[in-house]
Amino acid sequence: MTREERGGLEAILGHHFEHPEWLELSLTHRSNRPNSGDNERLEFLGDRVLGLVASELLCQSFPDWNAGDLSKGLARIVSASSIYAAAQRLNLGSHLRLGAGEEKTGGREKKRLLVDAYEAIVGAMYLDAGLVTAGAFLRRTLIDPALAADKAQGLARTDHKSALQEWLQQRGLGTAEYRIWNESGPDHQKTFEVEVRHAGQRLSSSQGRSKKEAEQAAARLALEILEAGRGIA
């Protein structure tokens, strides 16, 4: 990474590294295998920092939540999908240091690689400047957007398929069915489109990078529609 490239990335991250080697290491996948190592240890550290910062913020933001609600909210904030979205907003893929194999198979867009890189950057920031700096980065790039995207009730409800099923069962309405009606994109970056149906009626549809993600998104939308008094009579 050149000095100019590093400076551009630091501007996006909002932190100038006193020890730039931490930043470079955080972006180095094991497939690259340089003499300096890879980002796995930093990813391990960053994951723990993320859990601590997010847990503290949830406790402060939602004083009425019990431990179960807090655990569900934490799981949603630190989910791979949330972190992947944050990594994409930061364009981390273009800065990854990959081996030839990962480069050829679309490694710069792979969810797992981007999630690991984001968490490794958190670990690098923590080592470079401490918890306050790492926490500010997490709030700006991941936690605040997640809180803004979800109402408190939605944030605590992590399994939308189960929540939809509970809503239906409480009213004696049976079960919902999920159907994939379209797949698009290359194998390493597929998009799945899923619809939710009940008693032959289409409730909602949504898409995601995996079948599970698309089903959860479609279930969440269906539940919002039903709770608003639309859909099933």
C-alpha positions in Angstrom: 0.0 0.0 0.0 1.5 3.4 -1.0 1.5 6.4 1.3 -1.2 8.0 -0.9 -3.4 4.9 -0.8 -3.0 4.6 2.9 -3.9 8.3 3.4 -7.0 7.9 1.3 -8.2 4.9 3.3 -7.4 6.6 6.6 -9.5 9.6 5.6 -12.4 7.2 4.9 -11.9 5.4 8.2 -11.5 8.7 10.1 -8.3 7.7 11.8 -4.6 8.3 11.1 -2.5 5.4 12.2 0.5 6.1 14.3 1.5 2.5 13.4 0.5 2.0 9.8 1.7 -1.6 9.9 -1.4 -2.4 11.9 -3.7 -1.1 9.1 -1.8 -3.0 6.4 -1.9 -6.2 8.4 -5.7 -5.8 9.1 -6.3 -6.0 5.3 -4.0 -8.9 4.6 -5.8 -12.2 4.0 -4.1 -15.5 4.8 -4.1 -16.4 1.1 -1.5 -13.6 0.6 0.8 -15.0 3.2 3.5 -12.3 3.3 6.3 -12.5 5.8 4.4 -10.1 8.1 1.5 -12.6 8.6 -2.3 -12.1 8.1 -5.2 -10.5 9.8 -6.7 -13.4 11.7 -5.4 -12.3 15.1 -6.5 -8.8 14.6 -9.9 -10.0 13.5 -10.2 -12.1 16.8 -9.4 -9.0 18.8 -11.7 -6.7 16.8 -14.6 -9.1 17.3 -14.3 -8.8 21.1 -14.0 -5.0 20.9 -17.1 -4.8 18.8 -19.0 -7.0 21.3 -18.0 -4.8 24.2 -18.8 -1.5 22.6 -22.1 -2.6 21.1 -23.2 -4.2 24.4 -22.4 -1.0 26.4 -24.3 1.1 23.9 -27.4 -1.1 23.9 -27.5 -1.0 27.7 -27.3 2.8 27.6 -29.8 3.2 24.8 -32.5 0.7 25.9 -32.7 0.7 29.8 -36.0 -1.1 29.7 -34.7 -4.1 27.8 -34.1 -7.3 29.7 -31.0 -9.6 29.1 -32.8 -11.5 26.4 -33.7 -8.4 24.4 -30.2 -7.1 24.8 -28.7 -10.4 23.5 -31.0 -10.3 20.5 -30.2 -6.7 19.7 -26.5 -7.4 20.0 -26.8 -10.4 17.7 -28.4 -8.2 15.0 -25.8 -5.4 15.3 -22.9 -7.7 15.1 -24.4 -10.1 12.5 -22.3 -10.9 9.5 -24.8 -9.1 7.3 -24.6 -5.8 9.2 -20.8 -5.9 9.2 -20.7 -6.8 5.6 -22.8 -3.8 4.7 -20.5 -1.6 6.8 -17.5 -3.0 5.0 -19.1 -2.3 1.6 -19.9 1.3 2.5 -16.2 1.7 3.4 -15.2 0.0 0.1 -12.8 -2.2 2.0 -12.8 -4.8 -0.8 -10.6 -2.6 -3.0 -7.9 -2.4 -0.3 -7.7 -6.1 0.6 -4.3 -7.9 0.1 -5.2 -11.2 -1.4 -3.4 -14.2 -2.9 -3.8 -15.1 -6.6 -6.5 -17.7 -5.9 -8.8 -15.5 -3.9 -8.2 -12.7 -6.4 -9.4 -14.9 -9.3 -12.5 -16.1 -7.4 -13.9 -12.7 -6.5 -12.4 -12.5 -3.0 -12.8 -8.7 -2.9 -16.6 -9.2 -2.8 -16.8 -12.2 -0.5 -18.8 -11.6 2.6 -16.6 -13.6 5.0 -13.4 -11.8 3.8 -14.9 -8.4 4.1 -16.4 -9.1 7.5 -13.0 -10.4 8.8 -11.3 -7.3 7.4 -13.7 -4.9 9.1 -13.2 -6.6 12.4 -9.5 -6.7 11.9 -9.5 -2.9 11.3 -11.3 -2.5 14.6 -8.6 -4.5 16.3 -5.9 -2.5 14.6 -7.5 0.8 15.7 -7.7 -0.5 19.3 -4.0 -1.4 19.3 -3.1 1.9 17.6 -5.2 4.3 19.6 -7.3 2.6 22.3 -10.9 1.8 23.0 -12.3 5.3 22.6 -11.0 5.6 19.0 -12.2 2.1 18.1 -15.5 2.7 19.7 -16.1 6.0 17.8 -15.3 4.2 14.5 -17.7 1.4 15.3 -20.5 3.8 16.2 -20.1 5.9 13.1 -19.7 3.0 10.6 -21.8 0.2 12.0 -23.7 0.7 15.2 -25.5 4.0 14.6 -26.5 3.0 11.0 -27.9 -0.3 12.5 -29.9 1.5 15.2 -31.2 4.0 12.6 -32.3 1.3 10.3 -34.4 -0.5 13.0 -36.9 0.6 15.5 -36.2 -0.7 19.0 -38.7 -3.5 18.6 -37.2 -4.5 15.2 -33.7 -4.5 16.5 -34.5 -6.9 19.3 -36.3 -9.2 17.0 -33.5 -11.0 15.2 -35.3 -14.1 13.8 -38.1 -12.6 11.7 -39.2 -15.9 10.4 -39.9 -17.1 13.9 -41.6 -13.8 14.8 -43.9 -14.1 11.7 -44.7 -17.7 12.5 -45.6 -16.7 16.1 -47.9 -13.9 14.9 -49.7 -16.3 12.6 -50.0 -19.1 15.2 -51.4 -16.7 17.8 -54.3 -16.0 15.5 -54.8 -19.6 14.4 -53.7 -18.9 10.9 -51.3 -21.8 10.2 -47.9 -21.4 8.7 -46.1 -19.3 6.1 -44.2 -20.7 3.1 -41.1 -19.4 1.5 -40.3 -19.7 -2.2 -37.3 -18.7 -4.2 -38.6 -17.2 -7.4 -35.3 -15.8 -8.9 -31.6 -16.2 -8.6 -29.1 -13.8 -10.4 -25.4 -13.0 -10.5 -22.2 -15.1 -10.6 -21.8 -18.1 -8.2 -19.6 -16.1 -5.8 -22.0 -13.2 -5.6 -25.5 -14.5 -6.1 -28.6 -12.6 -5.3 -31.7 -14.6 -4.1 -35.2 -13.3 -4.4 -37.7 -14.9 -2.0 -41.4 -14.4 -1.5 -43.5 -15.3 1.5 -46.9 -16.9 1.0 -49.8 -17.8 3.3 -52.8 -19.8 2.2 -52.0 -19.2 -1.4 -51.7 -15.4 -0.9 -48.4 -13.6 -1.5 -47.6 -11.5 1.6 -44.2 -10.0 0.6 -41.0 -10.5 -1.2 -37.4 -9.4 -0.7 -33.8 -10.3 -1.8 -30.5 -11.1 -0.2 -27.0 -12.5 -0.7 -28.1 -15.8 0.7 -31.3 -17.8 0.8 -31.5 -17.3 4.6 -30.9 -13.5 4.4 -33.6 -13.2 1.7 -36.1 -15.2 3.7 -35.5 -13.2 6.9 -35.9 -9.9 5.0 -39.1 -11.1 3.3 -40.5 -12.3 6.7 -39.6 -9.0 8.3 -41.5 -7.1 5.6 -44.5 -9.4 5.8 -44.7 -8.9 9.6 -44.6 -5.2 9.2 -47.4 -5.3 6.7 -49.5 -7.6 8.9 -48.9 -5.5 12.1 -50.0 -2.4 10.2 -53.3 -4.1 9.5 -52.7 -4.9 5.9 -52.5 -8.3 4.2 -54.5 -11.1 5.9 -58.1 -10.1 6.7 
